[in-house]
Amino acid sequence: MANITAALVKELRERTNAGMMDCKKALVESDGDMDRAIDWLREKGLAQAAKKAGRIAAEGAVVAYMTPCGCTGALVEVNCETDFVANTDNFKNFANAVAKHVALANPADLDELMKQKFVDDASKTIEDMVSDATVAIGEKITVRRFARYETEGVVSSYIHMGGKVGVMVEVATDEVGKNSDLVKEFAHDVCLQIAAAKPEAVRREEVDADKLAKEAEIQRAKAIESGKPEKIVDRIVAGQIEKYYKEVCLLDQQFVKDGDKTITSLMNETAKAAGTTLDIVRYVRFERGEGIEKRKDDLAAEIAAMKKA
């Protein structure tokens, strides 16, 4: 029997995009012969994923998984090629399984996630599952990114429009707050706020310094261009920066469900009513496919190219 090395398995994996365990089995079955191993994978339908590896996966969904205690959560973006597939049970089940795994297994990054054995089936890695899903579903499937929060306080999530936008937030509180329905409602409302208002930071001191300086520069130039007296330009700029903070800082934003309140006043009001302390520690907001250049099909160009061939 041939010696099946890690290098051989890696090469077959790169050539076929099949799962690592499938590649190893194929090499064992073919006694280490690479071409026969590829044929074996193709016969089993496991090499089909390779044909889809170069496609653009910009559709899909953002999904969340929260542990029953409400203290650990995961937010994951899983992509496919079409919205049709994104709405199928197979795709949704796969995405939800990955989110559950992230919450329970705590991978450090995507590379580690791919190598981890699935929490519900140790015979497969997440990489194997991605490959299997690509074959079973018939489109390129990718796990693009994830975030995981674990806290002694409260973690909450919100998924908007079937996975177009996903938000997760961590709220610091005590034992009273952890068991308070008012606090849970507050955390959920904060998720709704983040989904709708797209803040850039929780609080003022977290705003990117370069962005803040750029905004001040723009407002100063506008004031001077409009002919405002030099002596009041600084005051105008300060006023515009205050307005900027209220747009980009979560705690300074007007509450989307009640414009008479800011998120800070809502937090203080909730803490008092629940008899606890509250602080928004951090949040993450994923929007499906953001930053991915979507494929643009040009049927006429494809036909023209076929005629030239």
matplotlib code that plots the C-alpha trace (Angstrom):
import matplotlib.pyplot as plt

x = [0.0, 1.3, 2.3, -0.5, 1.3, -0.2, 1.4, -0.5, -3.8, -3.2, -2.4, -5.6, -7.6, -6.2, -6.9, -10.5, -11.7, -13.1, -13.0, -9.7, -11.2, -12.7, -9.3, -7.5, -10.0, -9.7, -5.9, -6.3, -8.8, -6.5, -3.3, -1.8, -2.4, -3.4, -5.3, -7.2, -8.0, -9.5, -11.5, -12.7, -13.8, -15.6, -17.4, -18.6, -19.6, -17.2, -15.0, -17.9, -17.1, -13.8, -15.8, -17.6, -14.6, -14.0, -17.6, -18.7, -20.7, -22.3, -25.8, -26.6, -27.5, -26.3, -27.4, -27.1, -27.0, -27.5, -26.9, -29.8, -28.1, -28.0, -24.4, -22.8, -23.6, -22.3, -23.0, -22.0, -22.2, -22.5, -22.6, -23.9, -24.4, -28.2, -31.0, -33.0, -30.5, -30.3, -34.0, -33.7, -33.9, -30.6, -28.7, -30.4, -29.8, -26.1, -25.7, -27.4, -25.2, -22.1, -23.3, -24.0, -20.5, -18.9, -20.8, -19.9, -16.4, -14.9, -12.6, -10.0, -10.4, -11.6, -8.6, -9.1, -12.8, -12.3, -10.0, -12.3, -14.3, -18.1, -19.6, -22.5, -20.5, -16.8, -16.3, -16.4, -14.5, -16.2, -14.2, -15.6, -19.1, -18.6, -17.4, -20.3, -22.8, -21.3, -21.9, -25.3, -26.7, -25.1, -23.5, -20.3, -20.8, -18.4, -18.2, -17.1, -16.8, -18.0, -18.1, -18.5, -19.3, -19.1, -19.9, -21.1, -23.8, -26.2, -25.7, -28.5, -29.0, -31.3, -31.6, -33.3, -35.1, -34.3, -30.6, -29.8, -28.5, -27.4, -26.5, -25.1, -24.6, -23.0, -24.5, -22.7, -25.0, -25.3, -27.2, -30.4, -30.0, -29.3, -32.7, -34.6, -37.1, -36.6, -32.9, -33.5, -35.9, -33.4, -30.6, -33.0, -33.9, -30.3, -29.8, -32.7, -31.1, -27.8, -29.5, -31.4, -29.0, -25.6, -23.5, -19.8, -18.9, -20.5, -19.2, -17.4, -13.9, -14.1, -14.7, -11.9, -9.5, -8.7, -12.4, -13.1, -10.2, -11.4, -14.9, -13.6, -11.6, -14.6, -16.8, -14.2, -13.7, -17.5, -17.8, -15.0, -16.4, -19.8, -18.2, -18.7, -16.6, -13.3, -14.1, -17.2, -15.7, -14.4, -17.8, -19.5, -17.1, -17.7, -21.4, -21.1, -18.8, -21.4, -24.0, -21.6, -21.2, -25.0, -25.1, -22.2, -22.1, -24.6, -25.0, -25.7, -28.2, -31.9, -33.7, -35.4, -38.6, -38.9, -37.2, -37.5, -34.9, -31.3, -29.8, -28.1, -31.3, -33.0, -30.2, -30.4, -34.2, -34.1, -31.4, -33.4, -36.6, -34.9, -32.9, -29.6, -26.6, -26.2, -23.4, -23.2, -19.8, -19.6, -21.5, -21.1, -23.2, -22.9, -24.7, -24.9, -22.5, -21.1, -17.8, -18.2, -18.3, -21.2, -21.0, -22.6, -23.9, -23.7, -25.5, -24.8, -21.1, -21.0, -22.7, -20.3, -17.3, -18.7, -19.0, -15.3, -14.1]
y = [0.0, 3.5, 5.9, 8.5, 11.7, 15.0, 16.6, 14.2, 14.9, 18.6, 18.4, 16.5, 18.9, 21.9, 20.2, 19.1, 21.3, 18.1, 17.7, 16.6, 13.3, 12.5, 13.2, 10.9, 8.2, 8.7, 8.3, 5.1, 3.7, 4.5, 3.3, 6.8, 7.4, 11.0, 10.7, 7.6, 9.5, 12.4, 9.9, 8.3, 11.6, 12.5, 9.2, 9.9, 13.4, 14.9, 16.7, 18.8, 21.5, 22.2, 23.4, 25.9, 27.2, 30.1, 31.4, 34.5, 33.9, 37.2, 36.1, 34.1, 35.1, 36.4, 34.1, 34.1, 31.5, 32.3, 29.8, 29.2, 31.2, 34.3, 34.9, 33.5, 34.3, 34.0, 36.0, 34.4, 35.4, 32.4, 33.1, 31.3, 32.4, 33.0, 34.3, 31.2, 28.9, 31.3, 30.7, 26.9, 24.8, 23.0, 26.3, 27.7, 24.5, 24.6, 28.2, 27.7, 24.7, 26.8, 29.5, 27.0, 25.5, 29.0, 29.7, 26.4, 25.7, 29.3, 29.3, 32.0, 32.8, 31.4, 29.2, 27.5, 27.3, 25.3, 22.8, 22.2, 19.1, 19.9, 19.9, 17.7, 15.3, 14.8, 12.7, 16.0, 19.2, 22.5, 22.5, 19.1, 20.4, 23.4, 21.1, 18.7, 21.6, 23.0, 19.6, 18.9, 22.4, 22.9, 26.3, 27.7, 28.0, 30.0, 31.0, 34.6, 35.9, 35.5, 37.2, 35.5, 37.1, 35.5, 37.6, 37.5, 40.0, 39.7, 39.0, 39.7, 39.4, 40.5, 39.3, 41.6, 40.7, 37.0, 37.4, 40.6, 42.3, 40.8, 42.4, 41.2, 43.3, 42.7, 44.5, 44.5, 44.1, 42.2, 39.1, 41.2, 42.5, 39.1, 37.9, 41.0, 41.0, 44.8, 44.4, 41.7, 44.0, 46.8, 44.7, 43.7, 47.3, 48.2, 45.6, 47.1, 50.5, 49.3, 47.5, 50.6, 53.5, 51.9, 53.6, 53.6, 53.4, 52.8, 56.1, 59.2, 58.2, 55.2, 57.2, 56.9, 59.9, 60.2, 60.2, 62.9, 65.1, 64.7, 65.7, 68.8, 69.7, 69.4, 71.5, 74.2, 74.4, 74.6, 77.4, 79.4, 78.8, 80.1, 83.4, 82.9, 85.3, 83.7, 84.4, 82.1, 79.4, 77.4, 77.6, 76.4, 73.5, 72.5, 72.5, 70.3, 67.9, 67.6, 66.8, 64.2, 62.5, 62.2, 60.5, 58.0, 57.2, 54.7, 56.2, 59.6, 58.5, 59.2, 56.0, 54.8, 53.7, 57.0, 60.1, 61.9, 59.6, 58.9, 55.4, 56.8, 58.0, 54.7, 52.8, 54.9, 54.7, 50.9, 50.4, 52.5, 50.6, 47.2, 48.1, 47.3, 48.8, 48.7, 49.5, 48.7, 47.1, 46.3, 45.4, 43.9, 44.5, 42.3, 43.2, 40.3, 40.6, 44.0, 44.6, 41.7, 42.6, 40.8, 38.9, 40.7, 38.4, 39.7, 37.1, 39.0, 39.1, 35.4, 34.5, 36.7, 35.0, 31.6, 32.6, 33.7, 30.5]
z = [0.0, -0.9, 1.8, 1.8, 3.0, 4.1, 1.0, -1.3, 0.5, 0.3, -3.5, -4.2, -2.1, -4.1, -7.4, -6.6, -3.7, -2.1, 1.7, 3.3, 4.6, 1.2, -0.4, 2.0, 1.3, -2.5, -2.3, -0.2, -2.6, -5.6, -3.8, -4.0, -7.7, -8.1, -11.4, -10.2, -7.0, -8.9, -11.0, -7.8, -6.4, -9.6, -9.6, -6.1, -7.1, -4.6, -7.1, -8.5, -6.0, -7.9, -10.9, -8.7, -6.8, -9.2, -9.1, -7.3, -4.2, -3.2, -2.1, 1.0, 4.5, 7.8, 10.6, 14.4, 17.1, 20.8, 23.6, 26.0, 28.7, 26.5, 27.4, 24.2, 20.6, 17.1, 14.0, 10.7, 7.0, 4.6, 0.9, -2.2, -5.8, -6.0, -3.8, -4.9, -3.2, -0.2, 0.5, 0.4, 3.6, 2.7, 2.6, 5.7, 7.7, 6.7, 7.6, 11.0, 11.7, 11.1, 13.4, 16.1, 15.7, 16.0, 19.2, 20.8, 19.4, 19.7, 16.6, 16.6, 12.9, 9.6, 9.1, 12.4, 11.8, 8.6, 10.3, 13.3, 13.6, 13.5, 17.0, 16.0, 13.9, 14.6, 11.5, 9.4, 9.5, 8.7, 5.5, 4.6, 5.3, 3.0, 0.2, 0.8, 0.8, -2.5, -4.1, -2.6, -3.2, -6.6, -6.1, -4.6, -0.8, 1.4, 5.0, 4.7, 8.2, 11.8, 15.2, 18.5, 21.9, 25.3, 28.4, 32.0, 30.8, 27.9, 24.2, 21.8, 18.1, 15.3, 11.7, 9.3, 6.0, 6.1, 6.5, 4.5, 7.7, 11.0, 14.2, 17.5, 20.6, 24.0, 27.1, 30.4, 33.4, 36.8, 37.8, 38.2, 34.7, 33.2, 34.3, 33.5, 30.6, 30.4, 29.8, 27.2, 25.4, 25.6, 24.1, 21.3, 20.7, 20.4, 17.8, 15.8, 16.2, 14.8, 11.9, 10.9, 11.8, 11.0, 13.7, 13.3, 17.0, 20.4, 22.0, 20.9, 22.0, 19.7, 16.5, 14.0, 14.5, 10.8, 9.9, 12.6, 11.4, 7.8, 8.8, 10.6, 7.5, 5.2, 7.5, 7.9, 4.1, 3.6, 6.2, 4.6, 1.1, 2.1, 3.2, 7.0, 9.1, 10.3, 13.9, 13.9, 11.7, 14.7, 16.3, 13.2, 12.8, 16.5, 15.9, 12.8, 14.6, 17.4, 14.7, 13.2, 16.6, 16.9, 13.5, 13.9, 17.7, 18.9, 22.3, 20.8, 18.1, 18.3, 19.1, 15.9, 17.8, 19.7, 18.4, 21.7, 23.2, 22.6, 23.1, 26.2, 27.7, 26.8, 28.5, 31.6, 31.7, 31.4, 34.0, 36.5, 35.8, 36.0, 39.1, 37.6, 35.7, 31.9, 29.4, 25.7, 25.4, 21.6, 18.6, 15.1, 12.0, 8.9, 5.6, 3.2, 0.3, 1.2, -0.4, -2.8, -6.5, -7.9, -11.2, -14.2, -16.8, -20.4, -22.6, -25.9, -25.1, -24.2, -27.5, -29.5, -27.7, -28.6, -32.3, -32.4, -30.8]

ax = plt.figure().add_subplot(projection="3d")
ax.plot(x, y, z, "-o")
ax.set_aspect("equal")
plt.show()
